[in-house]
Amino acid sequence: MKRDSRLSNVLHALLHMAEHKKRCGGPMTSDQLATCLSTNPVVVRRTMAGLREQGLVVSEKGHGGGWRLARALSDVTLGQVHEALGEPGLVPEVLPIEAEGCLIEAAVNDALSDAYAAARALILARLTSLTLADLAEDFSRRLADHPKRDLLHAHPGKPDAP
Protein backbone atom coordinates (compact mmCIF):
# COMPACT_ATOMS: atom_id res chain seq x y z
CA MET A 1 0.00 0.00 0.00
CA LYS A 2 1.33 3.40 -0.93
CA ARG A 3 1.56 5.77 2.03
CA ASP A 4 -0.51 8.94 1.87
CA SER A 5 1.95 11.70 2.76
CA ARG A 6 -0.46 14.67 2.69
CA LEU A 7 -0.70 14.93 6.48
CA SER A 8 3.04 14.84 7.08
CA ASN A 9 3.67 17.26 4.20
CA VAL A 10 1.13 19.77 5.49
CA LEU A 11 2.45 19.54 9.05
CA HIS A 12 5.93 20.12 7.61
CA ALA A 13 4.67 23.22 5.78
CA LEU A 14 2.84 24.59 8.83
CA LEU A 15 5.95 24.29 10.99
CA HIS A 16 8.01 26.01 8.29
CA MET A 17 5.46 28.83 8.33
CA ALA A 18 5.71 29.14 12.12
CA GLU A 19 9.52 29.18 12.04
CA HIS A 20 9.55 31.69 9.19
CA LYS A 21 7.23 34.00 11.12
CA LYS A 22 9.50 33.79 14.19
CA ARG A 23 12.61 34.59 12.14
CA CYS A 24 11.26 37.01 9.54
CA GLY A 25 7.93 38.19 10.90
CA GLY A 26 5.95 37.64 7.73
CA PRO A 27 4.10 35.09 5.65
CA MET A 28 5.68 32.47 3.38
CA THR A 29 5.00 32.42 -0.33
CA SER A 30 3.84 29.33 -2.19
CA ASP A 31 7.23 29.27 -3.92
CA GLN A 32 9.08 29.20 -0.59
CA LEU A 33 6.85 26.44 0.77
CA ALA A 34 7.21 24.47 -2.47
CA THR A 35 10.99 24.64 -2.11
CA CYS A 36 10.77 23.38 1.48
CA LEU A 37 8.51 20.50 0.45
CA SER A 38 10.20 19.69 -2.88
CA THR A 39 6.96 20.15 -4.79
CA ASN A 40 5.28 22.59 -7.14
CA PRO A 41 3.79 25.91 -5.92
CA VAL A 42 0.47 24.93 -7.53
CA VAL A 43 0.29 21.89 -5.23
CA VAL A 44 1.01 24.15 -2.25
CA ARG A 45 -1.74 26.61 -3.25
CA ARG A 46 -4.27 23.81 -3.75
CA THR A 47 -3.48 22.25 -0.38
CA MET A 48 -3.38 25.56 1.47
CA ALA A 49 -6.73 26.59 -0.03
CA GLY A 50 -8.33 23.63 1.77
CA LEU A 51 -6.68 24.63 5.03
CA ARG A 52 -7.83 28.22 4.52
CA GLU A 53 -11.44 27.02 4.14
CA GLN A 54 -11.14 25.37 7.58
CA GLY A 55 -9.68 28.52 9.16
CA LEU A 56 -6.21 27.10 9.80
CA VAL A 57 -4.29 29.45 7.49
CA VAL A 58 -4.85 32.80 5.81
CA SER A 59 -3.40 34.18 2.62
CA GLU A 60 -2.32 37.68 1.79
CA LYS A 61 -2.08 38.83 -1.82
CA GLY A 62 0.36 41.21 -3.40
CA HIS A 63 3.92 42.19 -2.62
CA GLY A 64 4.93 40.79 0.77
CA GLY A 65 1.98 38.42 0.74
CA GLY A 66 1.83 34.70 1.22
CA TRP A 67 0.53 32.15 3.70
CA ARG A 68 0.45 32.42 7.46
CA LEU A 69 -1.12 30.52 10.32
CA ALA A 70 -4.56 31.78 11.34
CA ARG A 71 -4.33 30.50 14.92
CA ALA A 72 -1.76 29.97 17.62
CA LEU A 73 0.16 26.70 17.36
CA SER A 74 -1.34 25.57 20.66
CA ASP A 75 -4.86 26.01 19.26
CA VAL A 76 -4.45 23.59 16.34
CA THR A 77 -4.45 19.84 16.84
CA LEU A 78 -3.03 17.40 14.35
CA GLY A 79 -6.52 15.89 14.25
CA GLN A 80 -7.93 19.21 13.00
CA VAL A 81 -5.30 19.32 10.26
CA HIS A 82 -6.10 15.71 9.32
CA GLU A 83 -9.79 16.57 9.15
CA ALA A 84 -9.14 19.72 7.07
CA LEU A 85 -7.28 17.57 4.54
CA GLY A 86 -10.36 15.39 4.08
CA GLU A 87 -9.14 12.69 6.47
CA PRO A 88 -6.54 11.01 4.24
CA GLY A 89 -6.02 7.30 4.91
CA LEU A 90 -3.88 6.43 7.90
CA VAL A 91 -4.19 2.66 7.58
CA PRO A 92 -5.93 0.48 4.96
CA GLU A 93 -9.70 0.73 5.19
CA VAL A 94 -10.78 -1.97 2.74
CA LEU A 95 -8.69 -5.02 1.94
CA PRO A 96 -8.82 -6.35 -1.61
CA ILE A 97 -10.20 -9.80 -2.31
CA GLU A 98 -7.73 -11.54 -4.58
CA ALA A 99 -8.85 -15.16 -4.30
CA GLU A 100 -12.64 -15.18 -4.53
CA GLY A 101 -14.11 -17.81 -2.18
CA CYS A 102 -10.86 -18.52 -0.33
CA LEU A 103 -11.74 -19.07 3.33
CA ILE A 104 -8.18 -18.36 4.48
CA GLU A 105 -8.13 -14.98 2.74
CA ALA A 106 -11.54 -14.17 4.23
CA ALA A 107 -10.28 -15.02 7.74
CA VAL A 108 -7.09 -13.00 7.25
CA ASN A 109 -8.99 -9.98 5.87
CA ASP A 110 -11.50 -10.09 8.74
CA ALA A 111 -8.71 -10.20 11.33
CA LEU A 112 -6.75 -7.43 9.64
CA SER A 113 -9.83 -5.26 9.15
CA ASP A 114 -10.54 -5.38 12.88
CA ALA A 115 -6.89 -4.65 13.70
CA TYR A 116 -6.76 -1.76 11.21
CA ALA A 117 -9.98 -0.26 12.60
CA ALA A 118 -8.54 -0.40 16.13
CA ALA A 119 -5.24 1.11 14.92
CA ARG A 120 -7.07 3.91 13.12
CA ALA A 121 -9.02 4.78 16.28
CA LEU A 122 -5.78 4.91 18.30
CA ILE A 123 -4.05 7.08 15.69
CA LEU A 124 -6.97 9.51 15.52
CA ALA A 125 -7.05 9.76 19.33
CA ARG A 126 -3.33 10.52 19.35
CA LEU A 127 -3.67 13.12 16.59
CA THR A 128 -6.34 14.94 18.59
CA SER A 129 -4.10 15.02 21.65
CA LEU A 130 -1.12 16.61 19.84
CA THR A 131 -0.92 20.25 18.79
CA LEU A 132 1.29 22.11 16.37
CA ALA A 133 2.91 23.63 19.47
CA ASP A 134 3.96 20.10 20.53
CA LEU A 135 5.62 19.57 17.16
CA ALA A 136 7.28 23.00 17.28
CA GLU A 137 8.62 22.27 20.77
CA ASP A 138 10.07 18.96 19.58
CA PHE A 139 11.65 20.75 16.60
CA SER A 140 13.20 23.36 18.91
CA ARG A 141 14.72 20.62 21.09
CA ARG A 142 16.17 18.90 18.03
CA LEU A 143 17.46 22.17 16.63
CA ALA A 144 19.22 23.06 19.88
CA ASP A 145 21.24 19.84 19.63
CA HIS A 146 21.82 19.94 15.88
CA PRO A 147 25.46 20.53 14.89
CA LYS A 148 24.44 22.64 11.86
CA ARG A 149 21.73 24.69 13.61
CA ASP A 150 23.26 28.00 12.48
CA LEU A 151 23.01 26.92 8.84
CA LEU A 152 19.36 25.96 9.28
CA HIS A 153 18.48 29.59 10.04
CA ALA A 154 20.91 31.18 7.58
CA HIS A 155 18.56 31.01 4.57
CA PRO A 156 14.90 31.73 5.43
CA GLY A 157 12.54 29.99 3.07
CA LYS A 158 15.18 27.56 1.85
CA PRO A 159 14.90 23.84 2.51
CA ASP A 160 16.29 22.39 5.72
CA ALA A 161 19.84 21.22 5.93
CA PRO A 162 20.22 17.55 6.89
C-alpha positions, 0 to 999 in steps of 0.5 A: 500500500502506498503511504498517503503523505499529505498529512506529514507534508502539510504539518511540515509546511505549517511548521516552516510557516511558524519558524519563518514568522519567528525569524522574519515576521511575515508570511511564506510564499507558495514558492518558498513552501514548495521549495521546502517541500520539494513540490510545485507551488500549484500543489502548495496553493491547492493544499493551502486553499483547503486549510484556509477554508477550515480557518487554519491558514490565511493568505495575503495577496500582493507584494509581501503576501503569502501564507500564514497561520490563522491560529496559535500553534497551541490552538491547532491539533493534528486531528484538526489538520487531518480533518481539514485535509479530508481525512486522508487514509492512515491505515488500509480501510478496505482489503482487496479480495484476490482469491474469490471464495478462499476461506483463508483470505476471508479469515485474514482480511477479517482479522486485519480489518478489525486490527486496522480499525482499532489502529485507526481509532488509536491514531486519531485519538493521538492526533487529537491530543497533539498540537502544532505547538507540541511539534514545534517544541520537539523541533526546537529541542532537536534544533538546539542539539543539531550541529548545523543549527546556524546553517538551518536559520541562515537562509529563510525559506530555503529547505532544511539542511540535513 
